[in-house]
Every structure is written in structure tokens, then in C-alpha cells.
Amino acid sequence: MKKIAVEESLADISSALKEKGYDIVTMRNEQDADGCDCCVISGQDKDTMGMQDTVTEKSVINAHGCTAEEVCSQVEQRLG
């Protein structure tokens, strides 16, 4: 079972991914993403200067402006 870290504010996306059989971890800080296959973030707290430190080499999906179904599709595409 693939393990997905989902930002705490994205409850609808967490629910949709659980329904599809993914193991969901609520991501409150960068350590919560350890051991996960993919991360889903809200994109709300993006650095205003356009600079971001990379905290994981895993796939990161920005859910900003996407429906839960669109995010699920992106997860499925990236994890194959």
C-alpha cells in the first residue's frame, strides 16, 4: 500500500485518497513526510520570493486550485 503525506488542511483530499486505498499520513511538518511515497500540499504557504527549500526527493503535488479527484489522478499518475 502506498503511503501519502497530505497537508493537514486538505481533509477532502485525504478522504478521497483513503477511499482509493492509500495509507494517509497527516502532514503537519516536514518530518511527517518521512517514509512516504508522495506528498500533497495546499500551496497556500508558498515562499513569496519564489524560493523553497527542498525537504523531500519524493513527488510533491500542489493541490492549490485542484479538486480532490484531480489530485487523486495526479497521485495515481506519479506513483504508477
TAQUI-V637006 format. One record per pair of residues at least 24 apart in sequence whose C-alpha atoms are under 10 Angstrom apart, sorted by the first residue. I is the first residue (numbers start at 1). GAP is how many residues later the second one is. If there is no record, write none. Layout:
I,GAP
I,GAP
This chain:
1,36
2,34
2,35
2,36
2,77
3,30
3,31
3,32
3,33
3,34
3,35
3,36
4,29
4,31
4,32
4,33
4,34
4,35
4,36
4,55
4,56
4,71
5,25
5,27
5,28
5,29
5,30
5,31
5,32
5,33
5,34
5,35
5,36
5,55
6,26
6,27
6,30
6,32
6,33
6,34
6,35
6,36
6,54
6,55
6,57
7,25
7,26
7,32
7,33
7,34
7,35
7,36
7,56
8,32
8,33
8,34
9,32
9,33
9,35
10,30
10,31
10,32
10,53
10,58
11,57
12,55
12,56
12,57
13,27
13,50
13,53
13,54
13,55
13,56
13,57
13,58
13,59
14,26
14,54
14,58
15,53
16,52
16,53
16,55
16,56
17,51
17,52
17,54
17,55
17,56
17,58
17,59
18,54
20,52
20,56
22,50
22,53
30,24
30,25
30,26
31,24
31,25
33,25
34,24
37,38
37,41
37,42
38,37
38,40
38,41
39,36
40,24
40,31
40,32
40,34
40,35
42,24
